[in-house]
Amino acid sequence: MTKKLLVFGGSGHAKDVIAAARVMGYERFGIVTTDGTSHIEGLSAVAEADFKPDQYADWDCIAAIGNNDHRKRFYEQYAAKINFVSIISKEASISESATIGPGTYIGAFAYIGPDAVVGDACIVNTHSIVGHDAKISDFTHVGPRVCLSGHVELGKNVFIGAGASFNNGSYDAPLCVPDGVHIGMGCQITESIRHQNVRLIPKPNYILMQR
Ligand SMILES: CC(C)(COP(=O)(O)OP(=O)(O)OC[C@H]1O[C@@H](n2cnc3c(N)ncnc32)[C@H](O)[C@@H]1OP(=O)(O)O)[C@@H](O)C(=O)NCCC(=O)NCCS
Protein backbone atom coordinates (compact mmCIF):
# COMPACT_ATOMS: atom_id res chain seq x y z
CA MET A 1 0.00 0.00 0.00
CA THR A 2 1.27 3.49 -0.88
CA LYS A 3 2.50 5.36 2.20
CA LYS A 4 1.00 8.84 2.24
CA LEU A 5 2.07 11.79 4.41
CA LEU A 6 0.12 14.99 4.93
CA VAL A 7 2.42 17.85 5.94
CA PHE A 8 1.29 21.09 7.57
CA GLY A 9 3.84 23.67 6.43
CA GLY A 10 5.50 24.32 3.09
CA SER A 11 8.77 26.03 3.89
CA GLY A 12 12.37 25.11 4.79
CA HIS A 13 11.63 22.83 7.73
CA ALA A 14 8.98 20.98 5.71
CA LYS A 15 11.66 20.27 3.07
CA ASP A 16 13.80 18.53 5.71
CA VAL A 17 10.85 16.52 7.01
CA ILE A 18 9.73 15.43 3.53
CA ALA A 19 13.29 14.42 2.57
CA ALA A 20 13.50 12.20 5.68
CA ALA A 21 10.01 10.79 5.05
CA ARG A 22 10.90 9.80 1.47
CA VAL A 23 13.77 7.69 2.80
CA MET A 24 11.32 6.12 5.30
CA GLY A 25 9.23 4.94 2.35
CA TYR A 26 6.56 7.63 2.01
CA GLU A 27 5.69 8.01 -1.67
CA ARG A 28 2.82 10.47 -1.76
CA PHE A 29 2.72 13.87 -0.05
CA GLY A 30 0.05 16.47 0.57
CA ILE A 31 0.81 19.96 1.85
CA VAL A 32 -1.48 22.33 3.73
CA THR A 33 -0.46 25.90 4.58
CA THR A 34 -2.43 28.81 6.00
CA ASP A 35 -2.38 30.73 2.68
CA GLY A 36 -1.82 27.93 0.15
CA THR A 37 1.83 28.88 -0.55
CA SER A 38 4.45 26.16 -0.99
CA HIS A 39 8.22 26.58 -1.36
CA ILE A 40 8.66 22.89 -2.10
CA GLU A 41 9.42 22.13 -5.71
CA GLY A 42 6.86 19.88 -7.36
CA LEU A 43 4.45 19.96 -4.43
CA SER A 44 1.67 22.54 -4.44
CA ALA A 45 -0.19 23.36 -1.23
CA VAL A 46 -3.85 23.40 -0.27
CA ALA A 47 -4.90 26.53 1.64
CA GLU A 48 -6.16 25.66 5.11
CA ALA A 49 -9.55 27.23 4.36
CA ASP A 50 -10.05 24.63 1.56
CA PHE A 51 -8.65 21.69 3.53
CA LYS A 52 -11.05 18.86 4.38
CA PRO A 53 -9.52 16.55 7.04
CA ASP A 54 -11.97 13.70 6.37
CA GLN A 55 -10.40 13.26 2.90
CA TYR A 56 -7.14 12.28 4.63
CA ALA A 57 -8.52 9.66 7.03
CA ASP A 58 -6.04 7.00 5.82
CA TRP A 59 -2.99 9.31 5.65
CA ASP A 60 -0.24 9.83 8.21
CA CYS A 61 0.39 13.41 9.21
CA ILE A 62 2.94 15.80 10.77
CA ALA A 63 3.14 19.55 11.39
CA ALA A 64 6.49 20.57 9.86
CA ILE A 65 6.74 24.16 11.05
CA GLY A 66 9.71 25.52 13.03
CA ASN A 67 7.65 28.07 14.98
CA ASN A 68 6.44 26.36 18.17
CA ASP A 69 3.13 28.21 18.46
CA HIS A 70 2.13 27.48 14.85
CA ARG A 71 3.15 23.82 15.06
CA LYS A 72 1.20 23.44 18.32
CA ARG A 73 -1.89 25.07 16.82
CA PHE A 74 -1.98 22.65 13.85
CA TYR A 75 -1.33 19.64 16.07
CA GLU A 76 -4.04 20.52 18.60
CA GLN A 77 -6.58 21.41 15.94
CA TYR A 78 -6.21 18.25 13.84
CA ALA A 79 -4.75 15.49 16.08
CA ALA A 80 -8.20 14.05 16.78
CA LYS A 81 -9.00 13.85 13.03
CA ILE A 82 -5.78 12.66 11.36
CA ASN A 83 -3.11 10.16 12.41
CA PHE A 84 -0.08 12.18 13.56
CA VAL A 85 3.20 10.22 13.34
CA SER A 86 6.82 10.84 14.20
CA ILE A 87 9.25 11.23 11.29
CA ILE A 88 12.69 10.00 12.28
CA SER A 89 15.60 10.32 9.86
CA LYS A 90 17.18 6.97 8.99
CA GLU A 91 20.47 8.66 9.84
CA ALA A 92 19.42 9.46 13.42
CA SER A 93 20.44 7.18 16.27
CA ILE A 94 17.69 6.42 18.78
CA SER A 95 18.31 4.35 21.91
CA GLU A 96 15.96 1.43 22.42
CA SER A 97 14.73 2.77 25.75
CA ALA A 98 14.04 6.30 24.45
CA THR A 99 10.43 7.42 23.89
CA ILE A 100 9.33 9.71 21.08
CA GLY A 101 5.84 11.21 20.83
CA PRO A 102 3.57 11.50 17.78
CA GLY A 103 4.07 14.49 15.50
CA THR A 104 7.76 14.77 16.39
CA TYR A 105 10.60 15.10 13.86
CA ILE A 106 14.11 13.82 14.58
CA GLY A 107 16.69 15.05 12.04
CA ALA A 108 19.71 13.42 10.45
CA PHE A 109 22.62 12.51 12.74
CA ALA A 110 20.66 13.40 15.89
CA TYR A 111 21.27 11.11 18.88
CA ILE A 112 18.60 10.32 21.47
CA GLY A 113 20.10 8.60 24.50
CA PRO A 114 18.82 5.85 26.83
CA ASP A 115 15.65 6.64 28.80
CA ALA A 116 15.32 10.03 27.12
CA VAL A 117 11.75 11.18 26.51
CA VAL A 118 10.75 13.45 23.63
CA GLY A 119 7.14 14.68 23.74
CA ASP A 120 4.51 15.37 21.09
CA ALA A 121 5.02 17.67 18.07
CA CYS A 122 8.64 18.43 18.96
CA ILE A 123 11.65 19.02 16.72
CA VAL A 124 15.10 17.61 17.44
CA ASN A 125 17.07 19.01 14.56
CA THR A 126 20.11 17.82 12.60
CA HIS A 127 23.21 16.76 14.55
CA SER A 128 21.69 17.41 18.00
CA ILE A 129 22.44 15.30 21.04
CA VAL A 130 19.76 14.48 23.62
CA GLY A 131 21.60 12.80 26.49
CA HIS A 132 20.47 9.91 28.67
CA ASP A 133 17.46 10.63 30.88
CA ALA A 134 16.83 13.99 29.22
CA LYS A 135 13.19 15.10 28.82
CA ILE A 136 11.79 17.34 26.12
CA SER A 137 8.17 18.42 26.65
CA ASP A 138 5.52 18.90 23.96
CA PHE A 139 5.91 21.56 21.24
CA THR A 140 9.57 22.24 21.99
CA HIS A 141 12.12 22.86 19.23
CA VAL A 142 15.76 21.86 19.68
CA GLY A 143 17.79 23.52 16.90
CA PRO A 144 20.69 22.06 14.93
CA ARG A 145 23.87 20.85 16.70
CA VAL A 146 22.52 21.45 20.22
CA CYS A 147 24.05 19.41 23.04
CA LEU A 148 21.64 18.50 25.85
CA SER A 149 23.70 16.54 28.35
CA GLY A 150 22.16 13.85 30.54
CA HIS A 151 19.28 14.75 32.89
CA VAL A 152 18.39 18.03 31.18
CA GLU A 153 14.63 18.74 31.22
CA LEU A 154 13.04 21.18 28.79
CA GLY A 155 9.50 22.48 29.41
CA LYS A 156 6.75 22.96 26.84
CA ASN A 157 7.13 25.39 23.94
CA VAL A 158 10.85 25.92 24.55
CA PHE A 159 13.11 27.00 21.66
CA ILE A 160 16.84 26.20 21.69
CA GLY A 161 18.96 27.98 19.05
CA ALA A 162 21.66 26.28 17.00
CA GLY A 163 24.76 25.10 18.81
CA ALA A 164 23.63 25.83 22.38
CA SER A 165 25.05 23.45 24.98
CA PHE A 166 23.87 22.39 28.42
CA ASN A 167 25.62 21.19 31.54
CA ASN A 168 24.36 17.84 32.83
CA GLY A 169 21.84 17.49 35.65
CA SER A 170 21.46 14.44 37.90
CA TYR A 171 18.74 12.04 39.10
CA ASP A 172 18.16 14.24 42.15
CA ALA A 173 18.61 17.59 40.46
CA PRO A 174 17.91 17.71 36.72
CA LEU A 175 18.94 20.88 34.88
CA CYS A 176 15.54 22.46 34.08
CA VAL A 177 14.39 24.95 31.48
CA PRO A 178 10.82 26.17 32.18
CA ASP A 179 7.98 26.48 29.65
CA GLY A 180 8.23 29.08 26.91
CA VAL A 181 11.92 29.94 27.32
CA HIS A 182 13.90 30.89 24.17
CA ILE A 183 17.64 30.21 24.29
CA GLY A 184 19.80 31.96 21.66
CA MET A 185 22.16 30.10 19.38
CA GLY A 186 25.52 29.43 20.98
CA CYS A 187 24.42 29.85 24.62
CA GLN A 188 26.16 27.75 27.26
CA ILE A 189 23.69 26.90 29.99
CA THR A 190 25.38 25.81 33.20
CA GLU A 191 22.44 25.73 35.62
CA SER A 192 18.62 25.61 35.72
CA ILE A 193 16.74 28.67 34.52
CA ARG A 194 14.24 30.00 37.06
CA HIS A 195 11.71 31.97 35.01
CA GLN A 196 9.21 30.95 32.33
CA ASN A 197 8.97 32.74 28.96
CA VAL A 198 12.34 34.50 29.17
CA ARG A 199 14.81 34.96 26.28
CA LEU A 200 18.52 34.30 26.72
CA ILE A 201 21.07 35.73 24.29
CA PRO A 202 24.82 35.12 24.69
CA LYS A 203 27.25 38.01 24.59
CA PRO A 204 28.41 38.54 20.99
CA ASN A 205 31.40 36.34 20.35
CA TYR A 206 32.99 38.63 17.77
CA ILE A 207 33.40 42.35 17.12
CA LEU A 208 33.45 43.85 13.62
CA MET A 209 36.64 45.95 13.04
CA GLN A 210 38.23 47.62 10.04
CA ARG A 211 41.13 45.54 8.62
C1 LIG B 1 17.32 33.89 20.69
C2 LIG B 1 16.80 34.50 19.39
C3 LIG B 1 15.55 33.71 18.97
C4 LIG B 1 16.46 35.94 19.72
O1 LIG B 1 15.98 36.57 18.59
P1 LIG B 1 15.35 38.04 18.71
O2 LIG B 1 14.46 38.08 19.89
O3 LIG B 1 14.77 38.35 17.39
O4 LIG B 1 16.59 38.95 19.04
P2 LIG B 1 17.28 39.97 18.07
O5 LIG B 1 17.62 39.30 16.77
O6 LIG B 1 16.45 41.21 18.04
O7 LIG B 1 18.67 40.29 18.78
C5 LIG B 1 18.85 41.23 19.83
C6 LIG B 1 20.34 41.54 19.91
O8 LIG B 1 21.08 40.39 20.39
C7 LIG B 1 22.03 39.94 19.39
N1 LIG B 1 21.93 38.49 19.36
C8 LIG B 1 20.79 37.78 19.16
N2 LIG B 1 21.05 36.47 19.23
C9 LIG B 1 22.37 36.35 19.46
C10 LIG B 1 23.21 35.23 19.62
N3 LIG B 1 22.73 33.99 19.62
N4 LIG B 1 24.54 35.45 19.83
C11 LIG B 1 25.01 36.71 19.89
N5 LIG B 1 24.23 37.84 19.75
C12 LIG B 1 22.94 37.64 19.55
C13 LIG B 1 21.56 40.58 18.10
O9 LIG B 1 22.63 40.76 17.20
C14 LIG B 1 21.00 41.89 18.59
O10 LIG B 1 22.06 42.75 18.87
P3 LIG B 1 21.93 44.35 18.62
O11 LIG B 1 20.80 44.80 19.56
O12 LIG B 1 23.26 44.87 19.00
O13 LIG B 1 21.57 44.50 17.19
C15 LIG B 1 17.80 34.44 18.23
O14 LIG B 1 18.84 35.32 18.43
C16 LIG B 1 18.41 33.09 17.99
O15 LIG B 1 19.35 32.63 18.62
N6 LIG B 1 17.84 32.41 17.01
C17 LIG B 1 18.20 31.04 16.71
C18 LIG B 1 18.56 30.85 15.26
C19 LIG B 1 18.70 29.39 14.98
O16 LIG B 1 19.23 28.63 15.76
N7 LIG B 1 18.18 28.98 13.84
C20 LIG B 1 18.11 27.61 13.48
C21 LIG B 1 16.69 27.16 13.55
S1 LIG B 1 16.47 25.58 12.86
The ligand as a Gaussian input file, in Angstrom:
#p B3LYP/6-31G(d) Opt

LIG

0 1
 C       17.323000      33.893000      20.688000
 C       16.803000      34.497000      19.394000
 C       15.555000      33.708000      18.966000
 C       16.462000      35.942000      19.721000
 O       15.976000      36.573000      18.588000
 P       15.353000      38.040000      18.710000
 O       14.462000      38.080000      19.890000
 O       14.766000      38.354000      17.389000
 O       16.590000      38.953000      19.045000
 P       17.283000      39.972000      18.067000
 O       17.615000      39.298000      16.775000
 O       16.450000      41.211000      18.037000
 O       18.673000      40.290000      18.784000
 C       18.854000      41.227000      19.826000
 C       20.343000      41.536000      19.913000
 O       21.080000      40.387000      20.386000
 C       22.027000      39.939000      19.395000
 N       21.929000      38.486000      19.357000
 C       20.794000      37.777000      19.164000
 N       21.053000      36.473000      19.234000
 C       22.366000      36.347000      19.462000
 C       23.212000      35.226000      19.618000
 N       22.725000      33.987000      19.616000
 N       24.536000      35.449000      19.829000
 C       25.014000      36.713000      19.889000
 N       24.233000      37.836000      19.753000
 C       22.941000      37.643000      19.546000
 C       21.557000      40.576000      18.099000
 O       22.633000      40.762000      17.200000
 C       20.998000      41.894000      18.588000
 O       22.063000      42.750000      18.865000
 P       21.928000      44.350000      18.624000
 O       20.804000      44.796000      19.560000
 O       23.256000      44.874000      18.996000
 O       21.567000      44.503000      17.194000
 C       17.796000      34.444000      18.230000
 O       18.842000      35.322000      18.427000
 C       18.412000      33.087000      17.987000
 O       19.348000      32.633000      18.620000
 N       17.843000      32.408000      17.010000
 C       18.202000      31.044000      16.709000
 C       18.559000      30.851000      15.256000
 C       18.700000      29.388000      14.976000
 O       19.227000      28.630000      15.757000
 N       18.180000      28.980000      13.843000
 C       18.114000      27.610000      13.479000
 C       16.688000      27.157000      13.550000
 S       16.470000      25.575000      12.860000

